[in-house]
Amino acid sequence: NRVLVGATLAILIVAGTINGLMYVISLYFQNPDGLGLSAFEAGLATLPAAAGMIAITPLITPLAVRIGPGRAVAIGFALATVGFVALAFVESSWAYAAFVLPMVALAIGLGIANGPASAASTSSVSPDEVGQASGISNMARYVGAAVAVAAVAMVDNAVANNHRDAGESA
């Protein structure tokens, strides 16, 4: 079932992306060489992304119905990519305000992609297979989140250690 496989991959990517990003961005926000926020402040600093995801939720279904779930997922990933591209140019001189718009764009994009992908995964199977499709989608969500956070943590740690070993700022 190509729709189920595609939707499952989209869910895996969405969960991995948002969880990996929020992990590493909260570390950056707390890093003294970054923004130097407390853990509580870093948590509060990520709230605009959550608020963006929540705010877009009522609009996702009408959008997906109008343009189709595949296009909605593609638009969501495109918007998330714009947010990621902006975050790829982070400099130590960035103030918190520079992070807000890219984080919100990324979260809204992933929110747009997640809803139609979840709906497509269960609507692409027969009624007696909906429970199995739902289980596969949920498994993809948890595996995507766990694997992405582990990968991001590994890369973040390796980069920080390499910088420190070279006598640079982490």
ABEGO torsion letter per residue (X at the ends): XAAAAAAAAAAAAAAAAAAAAAAAAAAAAABAABAGBBAAAAAAAAAAAAAAAAAAAAAAAAAAAAAEAAAAAAAAAAAAAAAAAAAAABBAABBAAAAAAAAAAAAAAAAAAAAAAAAAAAAABBAAAAAAAAAAAAAAAAAAAAAAAAAAAAAAAAAAAAAAAAGBBX
